Every structure is written in structure tokens, then in C-alpha cells.
Amino acid sequence: MESRGTLLLDGEGNPRTAVILVLVATALVVLSVGTFVALLAAGTGSPETLAAWVVGAFLVVKVPLLIMVWWLLGRRKEPVGGGGWTTRECGEILEYIQGQAEASVGREDAAARLAYFSREAWHVADAAADADKAAAVAAALRIDALAAEATKTT
């Protein structure tokens, strides 16, 4: 089943940062220009205009922005045990760790670096979802093998 995106979310359910930033920037421009105009009107003898602008800006601009921020923050709840990565995220993390581990082979401090990457890979394996656990353990074992080889050569 293909997921379709919305204005604020892409097809995978991730927030569209550019769209959100444009909305916030637009809201800031509206607030700035409106406040300037309301202050001008209040200075010419119409303080009711300033009061109406403050109430209107609060209800029409600020409250919806706060609701959007609250919604974005509450969209994704992290599980109690940590991790909480999607399969794609877990794969990206493991790919990065493996790449760094492979790049460490042959360096002067390879054993220390590979020991660190091994710990990181095992942490990911511990926190990975059940569907990703096998791939994470396999990656951790590959890094362990590189670490063992580096320890032998030092």
C-alpha cells in the first residue's frame, strides 16, 4: 500500500522541513507587517486597531503555529527502551558504522577505533526492532571480526 504525503508530511510520514520553514517564515512576515500597521494605526488615534490586531494575531497566527509545533513534536513517540528506528534509519546507521569501521582498518589506532565501532554496532543491535535485529547483529559481528583482526596485527 503506497502512502501519499500531505502538505506537512512526505510519503514516508516524515515532516517536510522546507514547507514548515516557509510556513513559519510567512507567519513571521505577517506578524511583523501587521504589527507595524497596527502600531501606525494606534499612533494616529485608533488604539482599538492595535487591540484588535493583538487578539487577531494571537488567534489566527500564533495559536495555529503552536498547534503545528505541538503536533510535530507529538507525532513520533520514542519507545521506552530507546532505538525506535525505522528499518531505513537502522540500515543507514549500520551502513555508516560499517563504513567508518572499514575506513579505520590499517590506521595506527585501528584497534581502538574498531572496538568503539563494535560497541556502537552492538548498541544498535540491542535497540533495533525485531525485524532489523538479524541485520544489525550481522553488521556487529562483521565489525567484531575486523576488530579481532586489527588486535592480532598490533
N, C-alpha and C positions, 0 to 999 in steps of 0.2 A: 504494500500500500504506500503510495507516494504522498509525502506530506507537502502541503503547499504553505508558503510563507505568508506573512501578513505584513502590514506596514512596519511594525517594530521588530518582527522576527523573520529569520530566513527559513528555508525549507527544513532545516535540522532543528529548529526551535531555539537557535542562538540569537541574541539581540543583534540588531543591525546598528552598529556603533555610529556609522556616518549619519544615518537617518535620525537617530536620537540626538546627536550633537547638533544637527541642523534645526531640529525642533526646539532645543534648549536655546540656541543662538537666536532663533526667531522670537522666542518668548522674551529673551533679554532685550532685544531691539524694541519690541512692542512696549515692554515696561519702561524702557528709557525714554522713548519718544512720547509715550503717553504721560509719563511723569513730568516731562518738560512742558508739554502743552497744558497740563493741569496746573502746574505752577504759574505759568504765564496767565492763565485764566484767573487764578486766585489772586494774582498780583494786580489785575485790572479791576478788582472789586467783586469777584464771584467766588467766594470761598466754598460755596456749595459744590462747585465743579470739582474742586480738589477732594472734598469728602466723597463725592460720587466716584471719582477715579480710584481712590484708595479702596473703597468697597468693591468696585467692579474689577479692579486688577487682582484683588485677593481671590474673588470668587471665580473669575474667568481665566486667569493665567496661573496664579501661584498654586491654588488647590489642585488643578489638573496636573501640574508639574510634580507636585508632591505625591499624588496618587500614582503617576507613572513611575517615579523613583521607587516607591514602596512596592509596586507590582514587580518591577525588575529585580529588586533585592529579594523578594519572596518567591520568585519563580523556581529557583533551584535550591532545594534543601540538601545539605551535605549529610550523608549517613553518619551515625554516631561513631563508627569505627574508623572514620577517615576514608581516604580514597574517593569513591563516588565518581570515578571517571567513566566516561562512555568508552565503548570499545575503541573508537577512533582516538580519543585522548590517551588512553592507556597505550595504544600502539605507538603514538607519537612520542610519549615519554620513554618507552622502551627503546625505540629507534634512536632517540637522542643519546640515551645512556650507553647503548651498544656502540654508537658512532664514536663517542668520546673515549670509551674503553679501547676500541680498536686503534684510535689515534694515539693512545698512551703507550701502546706496545713499542718497545725499542727505546723508549726515553730513559733517561738516567734514573728518574724516580717512578718508573713504571709499576713497581710492586705496590707502593703506597697509593698511587692513583687507582690502580685496578682493585685494590682492597676497598677503597672508597666507593667505586662504581659498583662493586659486588654488593656492598651493604645497601646502596640505593636501589639496585635491581631487586634485592630480596624484600626491601620495604614495599616496592610497587607490587611484587608478587603476593605479599601478605595482604595488602589492601585492595587488590584487584577483585572485580566481580567474578563470580564463579565461571562465567563464560570466557573470561580472559585469563584465568589463573594458569592454565596449561601453557599458554604462550609466554606469560610472564616468568614462570618457573624455568622454562626452556631458555629464555634470554639470560636469566640469572645464572643458570648452570654454564652457559657459554662464557659468561664473564668470569665465573669461578675458574673455568679451565684456563682462560688467559692469565688470570692472577696466579694460578698454580705454576704455569709455565714461566711467568716472569720471576717468581720466587726461586725457581730452580736455577735460572740463569744468573742470579745475583750472588 
